Amino acid sequence: MSTTPIGSYRLFQKLHPLSLLAQLTSRRATGCLSVFTGIVSWSIYLEDGKLTYASYSDKLFERLDSHLRRLSQQIPALNSATRVQMRLMFETKNEHQSIPNADYQAICWLVNQGYITSVQAGSLIDELAKEVMESFLCLKEGSYEFSPESSLDELPKFCRLDLRLLVEHCQKQLRNRQNIQSSIPAGGGSQVLSTTQLSQLKPQMQIKIGQKLPIPINFELPEKNKTTQPPVGKKLYTIACIDDSQTVLNSIKHFLDENTFSVVMINDPVKALMQILRSKPDLILLDVEMPSLDGYKLCSLLRKHSTFKNTPIIMVTGRTGFIDRAKAKIVRSSGYLTKPFTQSELLKMVFKHLD
């Protein structure tokens, strides 16, 4: 997924996946559509409006391994030893050392090593895409960008799938599960459209291919499919930001959507403990380098207080050394965010540690 510049994301923009896909197909787009919900992210790679790969972050290698295990019935070389070797090479537990498009690179490795052919890789990607796109079609809100450049540009391509046929297949699968409420796309059964209807969708605004979207674009579905019901059970999270730089505080507040977050800005670390006690935040962003009080020391003090024993505390710093990370672990911080960071990086870290 491409790095997102400041201001490119707004949380919980209404999303209409069908309309968005129709637009990309009709424009014969080439690039990557990145979608982020705060829980998982989707990456949809296109070439001239055709899908070359689709992935989403939840249980990435478990999903790939499941498909390879089924494929091993026809290809004995894809035994458990091969699959374990693949995961050891490409699956990383540390988010700071993650391999870009690790699952796709793993498929490329299987082809290069002769475990599967290019045709078999294309069939595997087709099956994975059906699973990914089915979950994507159920999205109701999120943040996204389209970039004409993709991290798959230098890697071999094994297929170019027709998005309309893929969506039609997924819609049939969703119709079969309409008794499960969580699997029904936004707006209920009325939003399951035919291939013809998909091709006729007319978004109100156009994506200009060759440029990143500066802000999310709201693609409207036909009036009969609109819903006026507000989101149910939406929580307002309180985030405490402790930093002696007002500029940094303002940037973080700008990054965190006011409809989802209540941001408490604290620029005096000496008074931070009392302000945090009053606000009782769901998560704390804590600068490491402050002149009057070391961030590690403040984190240690917070952990000794019963109220904040289990509150997520994210250390924010420009330091990247092993010793600094070790210090963060010693004082029981929950995470480590390195400056400078993009809005998407901040949101991923925040949602990773919120219930």
Buried (B, 14 or more C-beta within 10 A) or exposed (E): BBEBEEEBBBBBBBBBBBBBBBBBBBBEBBBBBBBBBBEBBBBBBBBEBBBBBBBBBEEBBEBBBBBBEEBBEEBEEBBEEBBEBBBEEBBBEEEEEEEEBBBBBBBBBBBEEEBBEEEBBBBBBBBBBBBBBBBBBBBBBBBBBBBBEBBBEEBEBBBEBEBBEBBBBBBEBBEEEEEEEEBBBBBEEEBBBEBEEBEEBEBEEEBEBEEBBEEBBEBBBBEEBEEEEEEEEEEEBBBBBBBBEEEBBBBBBEBBBEEBBBBBBBBEBEEBBEBBEEBEBBBBBBBBBBEEBBBBEBBBBBBEEEEBEEBBBBBBBEBEEEEBBEBBEEBBBBBBBBEEBBBBBBBBBBBBBBE
